[in-house]
Amino acid sequence: MPIIHRGVLQVNGRAAGSGPARRTFVGGVAGGLLVWPFTGLAQGSTGVPRIGILGNTVGAPTFEAFVGALRGLGYVEGRNIAIERRWVEGRAERFPDLAIELIQLKVDLIVTTSTQATLAARRATSTVPIVMAISAYPDRIGLVETLAHSGGNVTGMSNVAPELAVKRLKLLKSIAPKVRRVAALWNPAIPVEPYAMREMQAGAVEVGIQILPIAVASRDGYAAAFAAMVAGRADALAAFGNPLNFKNQQLIADFALKNQLPSSYDEKAFVEAGGLFSYAPSFIDLFGRAARFVDKILKGAKPSDLPIQQPTTFEFTINAKTAKALGLTIPNSLMMRADKVIE
């Protein structure tokens, strides 16, 4: 069967000739870039594929990495691809309505930037391809049948890796050896967080510390959550990287520093806000790899045939200024391992 690879018709793995037949399948060239490097999906009214983005925060570097990766694959917004952006800005309850809005716009594909976004998109459609730039436990919460075979319209990246939770706890103990009781700021209403909590608690047994789960489900809930940490005599804090915590990263980091709590995070943005450290998959890498899924699907691949990929690149970020304010001396071995040190 003839296919199109980067805009060039191929037959039996070979590029077709340069005569009229080939020109029928090769799009016009503008500025050195192919205008039609894709096939397989219906195109919107503009004549180019329309991608919907369903995510949390506008202007995130990760999204820019995604757009840059698309550009590297030959897709330029406004030239040969259209992008519809929808952001909830920390209000996860908006995901379902925005997912439906994207479907009504007749997008050819939806890229999601969180597990909650993917759940909303999957409930809105079982036919439009969905590419996860980030997802947690997609096989356990029913988004896909298995990591090897999605069995539906969802594929993409998972940001969960084996033993990630225990690695964070070991780092916390290495930086702050006196820590015994860690308050975990989480939202049990988010489907994936009970799985993450169980992994954290299992890791805590291995490391020899106790986890104090502190639930918070709204911006108004942080005052009570912080009071519970103090009452529970927590001597460290670990915040899950859900949309609400991410939206309130400065509030969380400020509380931890004010109360002399070493703090651990799923994302380096918390550390840039004043948290102590983060150890997490490289979200820049995950978003860049998600662009390759988009490329494959636009060229005709089925999501069900594309296995879920797990993170292979991790980032360790330390805030040395915060460590000093907490009276902690970070071992040189950890400083040398850090991908980024904030002075």
N, C-alpha and C positions, 0 to 999 in steps of 0.2 A: 504493500500500500504506500503511495507517495506520502511523504511527510514534509513539513516545513521546519527547518532548523535555522534559527536566527535569520529568518526571512528568505532562505534559499530552498527551493524545491529539491528534495532528494528522492531518488528512486533506487531501492535496493542498496541504500547506504551511500550512493554517489550523487554528487550535485548534478542537476540537470544541465543541459547545454545552455549556451548563451543566446539562442535564437528566440523567436517570438513566444514559443511555449514557455520558456523560462520567465520572460518578462511579464507573462500573465500572472505568475505567482510571486513575483518580487515587488514589494511596495516601493513607492517613490523614496528617494533619498533626500534628506534635508539636513544640512549642517554635518554631513558625514555619518548620520545615524539612520538606521533603517526605520521607516515609518510603520511597517507591519511585521514585527518579529514574532508573530503569534498566530495560532489557529486553534480550533477546537471548541471555543465558547462563542455564544451569540454576542454580538457587539451592540452597544447602546445606540441611541439616536444620533450621537456624535460620530459614529463610525469607528470608535475605538473602545477597547474594554474599559469598563467602569469598576473600580475597586472600592469597596466600602471599608472604612476603618472604624472599629468599635473599640474605644479605649478609655483610659482613665484621665490622663492629663495632657493638655495641649502643650506643644513645644518641647516635649521630652526628647533628650538626646537619642534615646533608643529609637524613636520614630524617625528621626533624621537619619539614623544609621540604616533603617529599613529603606527609606527613600533613596539613600545613596547606593545601597546594594542593588536596588531596582535599576538605577541609572547605569550601574556597572554591567547589568545584564541587557542594556539597550532600551530600557523603558524610561521615557522622559515625560513627566507630567505636563499636560497642556499640548503635547506634541503627538504622542502615540499611546497615551494612557490617561484616564481621568480618575481622580481620587476624591471620594466623598468622606469627609472626616466627621465623626461624631464622638464627643468627649463627655464623660459624666462628671468630671472634676470632683471626685470623692463621693458622689451621690450614687451609690451602686443601684439604688432603686430605679434609676433612670434607664438602666441597660435594656430592659424589655421593650420600652417604647421606642428607643433609638434603634434597636435591632429591627423592629417592624418598619420603622421609617426607611431604613436602608433597603429592605426588601421591596417596599413600595416604589423606591427609586429605580428598581430593576437593575441592581448592581449584578455584575457577573460573578463576583467573588467577595467574600468578607474576610478581612484579617482582624483577629481579635488579640488584645494585648493583656488579657487577664482571664483567669478561669471563669469568673462571674460573667464576663462579657461573652465567653464562648457558650456558656450555658444558656444565656439569653438568646444568642444567635441560633443555637441549635433548636431551641423551642420555637423560634420564628420560622425556621425553614428546615426541611429535610432533603432539599434538592440543590440549593445554591451551595457551592463549595465553600467551606470555612477553613481558613488556615490559622492555626494558633501560633502566635509569636511567643507566647508564654502560656503554660498550663500546668496545673498540679494534679497528679493522680487521675489523668483523663480516663484510664481504664477502670478505675475503682468507682468513679461517679457516673459511669454510663455514657460518657461522650464517645468512647470507642470500644470495640469489642476487646481488643488486645493492643498492646503497643506495636506488635508486628503487623497487625491487620485491623484497620479501623472499622471496616464493614459498613461504612456509611459515607456521609459527606464531610466528615471532619478529619483533618490531619494536621501535621505541623510539629511544633517543638514542645517538649516538656522541660520545665525548669527544676524538676525534682531529680536528685541523684542519690544513689545508695550512700548511707552513713553521713549525709550532709549535716543532719541535726547534731549528731554526736561530735562531729568535727568542730562545730561552732562552740559547743560546750567545753571541749578540750582546750580550745583557744582561750576561752574565757578564764578557765582555771590557770592556764599558763600565764596570762596577763595579770590576773587578780587571784592569787592562790588562796586567799582567805574566804573566798565566796563559798557559801554553803546553801543559800536559799535564793532561788532565782524566780522573780515574778515574770510570768509569761503573759504579755498583753495580746489577747486574741479575741476572735469573734466566732463563737460556736455555731452561729447561724449560717456561716459560710460553709458550704458543703465539704470543702477540702480541709478545713482547719482541724476538725477532729482527727483526721489521719495524721496531720503534721504534729498535733499535740501528743498523740500516742508515740510517735517516733521520738519526740523530744523527751518524753517521760522515760522511754526505754533507754535513751542515751544518758539520761541523768543517773540512772541506776549504775550504768557502766562507769561513769565519771565520779560518782560518789557525792552528788548534790541532790537537793530537793527542788521540785518545780511547784510553784504556787500559781495556778491558773487564775488570771484576772480577766474577766469578760468585759468587753466594751463594744457596744453596737451603734453608738451615735456620738456626735461631737459633745453633746451634753453629758455623756457618761464618763468622761475622762476624770472629772473631779472626784467622783465616787471611786473610780478605779485606782487613782493615785492614793486616795485615803486608805483603801484596802491594802495597798502595798505597804504603806507605813504601819498599819495595824498588824499586818502579817509578818512584820520584821524582815522583809526581803532585803538582801544585801547586794542584789544585782537585778538588772532588768533585761528582758529579751522581748522585743516587739516583732510580731509577725508582720510580713510585708503586705497586708491587705490594703485595699483602696482607702479605707477610713484612716488607718494608721499612717499611710503614705501622705494623705492630705494633711495630717496633723503632725508631721515629722518634727517640726520645730518645737511644738508644745511638748512632745514626748522627750526629745533630747534635752530641752531646758529643764524639765522636771528631774530627769536622771542626774544631770550635773548639779543642780541645786541641792539635791538630796544625797549627793556623794555616792551614787549608784553606778558602778561599771555597767555598761550597756552593750548588748549584742544585737545585730540587725541582719535582715535578709537582703538589704540593698544599701549601697554606699551613699545614697542621697541622705540617709539618716545620719551618717558619719560626717558628711559635709555640713549638716545642720548642727553638729556638736556632739553626736554620739561617739562612743569609744571606738568600736570597730565593727566591720561587717565582713562576712565570708559568704560569697554567693556566686552562682554562675554568672558569667559575663553576659549581661542582657544585650549589650551591643552585638555580641556574637550571635545570640539567639535570634535577634531581629534580622540580622544579616542573613542568617540561614533560612529564616522564614521567607525571605524574598525569593530564594531558590524554589521553594514549594510553589509560590505564585507563578513563577516562570514556567514550571513544569505543567501546572494545571492550565494555564493559558495556552499552552502548546498541545493540549489534548489529554494529559494524564488524568486519571480518575483519583480522587482523594482516597478511595478505599484501597488503592494499589500502592499508596505511599506510606511506609511505616513511620510511626512516631519516632522522632529522634530525641535523645537525651543530651544534657550539657556535657561538654568535654573541656571547656575552658572556664576557669574560676578566678575570681578576683578577691584579694585580701586587702582591705583598706583600714588603716589605723589613723586615728586622730591623736597625734602626739601632744598637742596642746591640751586636749581633754585629759589625757593620761596624767600629765603634769599637774593639772588642777585637782585630780583625784588622788594625788600622791602616789601614783603607780610608776614603777620603772619597767618599761617593756624590754624583755630580753633581746639582746642583739640578734640572736638567731631569728626571732620573729620579725624584727625590723628589716632584716635582709630578705626575708620571704615576702614582705609586703609589696603589693603592686603599686600602692599609693600611700604616702605618708603625708598627712596634713599637719603642717607646723603651726 
